[in-house]
Amino acid sequence: MDQHLSQINYLAVLASAISNMIIGAMWYSPILFAKSWMNEMGMKAEDMEKTKAGAKKGYIISMIGSLVAAFVMAALIARMDVQTLFGGIKLGLAAAIGFIATTQAANYSFESRSMKLYLINVGYTVVTYVIMSVILMSWR
């Protein structure tokens, strides 16, 4: 796999990770799903203000996770020798749906969480994995 790692554009990995953070900021903002997400989580605006104080740790962990996901996606693209933008999109969808959506479905079921919350959270992941794949394929 070492030869495949040399094919990775690390600037594209960084851009993909940053895109993940930007999409997350928009996805969970009042522009898109903040109100629905808060309702499903049983949170109020006051609760959100309290969580902002400890948000730094969450953002750091999220960025590290985004970097790892983008790197692994880049490694898969290289290893599988994906050649087209459409192929990258299919890989992003397959990873998000095949690994994330299925795993989260079981978790949400056992935790008795709502389908709406599942769709909001997993929808974010599906969108970000596709966008990451597009960036990685575009900068290849």
C-alpha positions, 0 to 999 in steps of 0.5 A: 500500500506504500506505493499508493500512499505516494499518490495521495494529494495531501493538500486535497486531504486537508481541503476535504477535511476542511470542507467537512467542517464547513458543511457541518457548520452549515448543516447544523446551523439555523439555515438548515437543520439546527432547529430540527436537530435541537428538537430531536435532541430535546435541546433548547437554545439555552442548552446550546449556549451552555455547550458552546463553552466546551465546543473547542474540544469537540471541534478539535476531535471533529477536525482530527476525525475529518482528517482521518476520514479524508486520508482513508478516502484518498487511500481507498481512491488510490488503492482502488485506482478510481479514475473518474469523478463519478467513480469517486462519488460512488465510492463516497456513497458506498463508504457513507451508506455501507459503513456509517449509515448501517452502523448508525442505524443499529445504534439509533435503534438500540438507543430509541432515537428518532428516524428524523435525527438519524436522517439529519445526522447520517445525511450530513455524513453522506453529503460530506463523504461525497463532497470529500470524494469530489475534492479528492478526485478533482485534485488527483 
